[in-house]
Amino acid sequence: MRDFLFSNLHTGRQKRPALKRQIRERRTAQALTVFGLVLAAVELYVIFGGF
């Protein structure tokens, strides 16, 4: 039984993404973070700047 479990452990393992893909995903995450911060700043300016 133990051998059966260990033999099936390795079949579902996925390969790690390529380095270029990791860099692209990191840049996308950074861009989304910056966009969110800018959007929040604009919303605060609109809310508090209107009064």
C-alpha positions as CSV (number, residue, x, y, z in Angstrom):
1,M,0.0,0.0,0.0
2,R,2.8,2.4,0.9
3,D,4.6,1.7,-2.4
4,F,1.3,2.5,-4.3
5,L,1.0,5.9,-2.6
6,F,4.6,6.9,-3.2
7,S,4.4,5.8,-6.8
8,N,1.4,8.0,-7.5
9,L,2.9,11.0,-5.6
10,H,5.2,11.9,-8.5
11,T,2.7,11.6,-11.4
12,G,0.7,14.7,-10.5
13,R,3.6,17.0,-10.0
14,Q,3.7,19.9,-12.4
15,K,6.8,21.4,-13.9
16,R,8.0,24.7,-12.6
17,P,7.3,27.6,-15.0
18,A,10.1,28.9,-17.1
19,L,12.1,31.9,-15.9
20,K,10.7,34.2,-18.6
21,R,7.2,33.3,-17.5
22,Q,8.1,34.1,-13.8
23,I,9.5,37.4,-14.8
24,R,6.4,38.3,-16.9
25,E,4.1,37.3,-14.0
26,R,6.1,39.3,-11.6
27,R,6.0,42.4,-13.8
28,T,2.2,41.9,-14.3
29,A,1.7,41.7,-10.6
30,Q,3.8,44.9,-10.1
31,A,1.8,46.7,-12.8
32,L,-1.5,45.7,-11.3
33,T,-0.3,46.8,-7.8
34,V,0.8,50.2,-9.2
35,F,-2.5,50.6,-11.1
36,G,-4.5,49.8,-7.9
37,L,-2.6,52.4,-5.9
38,V,-3.0,55.1,-8.6
39,L,-6.7,54.2,-8.8
40,A,-7.1,54.5,-5.0
41,A,-5.3,57.8,-5.0
42,V,-7.5,59.2,-7.8
43,E,-10.6,58.0,-5.9
44,L,-9.5,59.7,-2.7
45,Y,-8.7,62.9,-4.6
46,V,-12.2,62.8,-6.2
47,I,-13.9,62.1,-2.9
48,F,-12.0,64.6,-0.7
49,G,-11.2,67.1,-3.4
50,G,-14.8,67.7,-4.2
51,F,-15.6,69.2,-0.8
